[in-house]
Amino acid sequence: MKRNILVFLIAASLTAGAQPVTIDQVVQLALQKNYDIRLSQNSAALAINDSRFSIGVFLPNLNATGAYTRNLIDARTQLFNDSIINRPGANFSNMNSSLQMVWTIFDGTRMFATRKRLREAEELGALNARNQMVNTTASVIATYYGIVRQKQQLKAIQEQTSVSEERVKLAERKLQVGTGGKPELLQAKVDLNAFKTAALQQVTLIQQLKDQLNSLLGMGLPDAYEVSDTIPINLDITLPLILENVENMNTALLAARKSIQVAEQSVRESRAGRSPIVNLNAALTYNRREDELQANPFSTKSSRNQGYNYGLSVTLPIMNGMNVNRLIGQSKINLERQRIAYDQQLTIVTAGIRIAYTSYENAIKVLQIEEENILLARENVNIALEGFRRGITTFIELRTAQQSLADAYNRLIAARFNAKISETELLRLQGTLIQ
């Protein structure tokens, strides 16, 4: 019981009242609550809103205006016959209103290019949001299995602690019967304390990783939760399978291609600046005037006018300081930039797949070796412990066997984690990490 007290305390601190969560639950929660994903979805919503009202580029502009003014003045008028007309407090008022319509019926297809650009921008926003979801999911998976890795490391430390406690007991017994030396006992206790310290540090590291994972999930997990104990690895991934159709599945490449299409519509919009603009104009007008000020017997006391007008207007750009050429040049440069960016992204994705696959392939090979090696190392420690009890194995040989077991655990756990990270990266680059 004494030998296992530390192990029990550590296990209790990790699992007491903890709610188990699976990787699927964690990913689902991340897609709902991760702040980066929510911000990218908000940006996509802006593009959706613009595209929703893009039909407005084909509709006329209709404006209503109205005004009413009233004046109160004192007037004194002297005529040529020297007669004088005094009108103190004379009123006159004027009211006018109009309904005007301007409908662009031709602008060099700019309106069609604008609507197409807004629709492409909507799809680009959705692709950027999905790309953020994929990248965040990869981070969540890496952090989740990082916790699993450290849990496995803690179990390895607990096993090493048990071996060190057994070493201490055997060293004390040998010292009591006179077949061992005190340095052996002291070194065994030093090694035991080192494993106890490593276990406590491991508990701290696990909790830090749990808090880091929870922050990726918008603090959607409870304060106490527990992850799984294993790291599942897909052993059937092949390089041709990952590279197959990657240009039509990788979200970053799809977004880069969509950026090219948006830039192409911007070029169309700029070129439309060279075309004439034909507007259909129409208006309804109403005007009424009331005037109490009589300048002469023939002055107008009141008037009212109403009617409508319509017609066409044509605007032909001739010279505007080369501004249209400047805008077209900028649009073409941006289009070329987006094409270069796509080629660059394709290179990055292809190279990333090959690098990740090499890492994945090597990690699988190392994992197969280390899974066999850990069995040998455990057996070697058991043999060394039994030999140490009988006095056949020296203290140095036992300590060397124990260190070999620790190293074997470190390599095995690292190989599992590296294989999982490489697998996740391959699926991320392929575009199939989330469905």
Beta strands, then each sheet from edge to edge (+ up, - down):
strand 1: 19-20
strand 2: 61-78
strand 3: 84-106
strand 4: 225-226
strand 5: 277-291
strand 6: 302-315
sheet 1: 1+ 4+
sheet 2: 2+ 3- 5+ 6-
end
